[in-house]
Amino acid sequence: MIYEISKEVHTALQVKGVPFPVVYGPERAPASVNETRVVIERDRRATDEFAAPMSPNLNPARFGVRWCAVQVWIYAQSTLPGAASYDHERVAEQLVDKTTIALTRVVRARRNQLRIASAQFLSREELELLGLEAWQGAVYQISCAITRSVDDTNWIGEKAAEATVGGAHGVTIAAGVISATGTTATGGALPSVETDL
């Protein structure tokens, strides 16, 4: 899911004229030290959180929501000759704003939720710890989480088959074990029924 979101964010930024790529991480090989870019990836050092479903869903049955830990890295470098730190930060600030808006819109369009836990520029010491001492620009890190519903589907994502009970004015239910009680059309008692559909 996060990979697909990264591709959609890339498209949204391209529509806005942002001239930098969005890639899904972790990057397989060290990127050019001169490439301004956005990297979106699962946060493999943080844990996901499980929560109760935010809204009821009968088919597929929704068992909960998983808040998937995500990292967004923004590598920004000014192309001005002799660029200073504030030049790199100016590029980063603009890219952070555009990326945050695009990510929020993509997540909302998918009917998911976004929660930002922290966002900051990395210090020179932090860059060295990450092996980025050669990077001459600014690096901005956003730690966030995106919801993913935990639904009861088959392996390829299909929900359970459905059946209509009660004719034209009946209800549609997911196939499985159902229970019903009530009266017949003529007013007689309908015994309790448990059926496998």
Secondary structure by P-SEA (a helix, b strand, c coil): caaaaaaaaaaaaaaacccbbbbcccccccccccccbbbbbccccbbbbbbccccccccccccbbbbbbbbbbbbbbbccccccaaaaaaaaaaaaaaaaaaaaaaaaaacbbbbbcccccccaaaaaaaccccccbbbbbbbbbbbbbbccccccccccbbbbcccccbbbbcccbbbbbbbcccccccccccccc
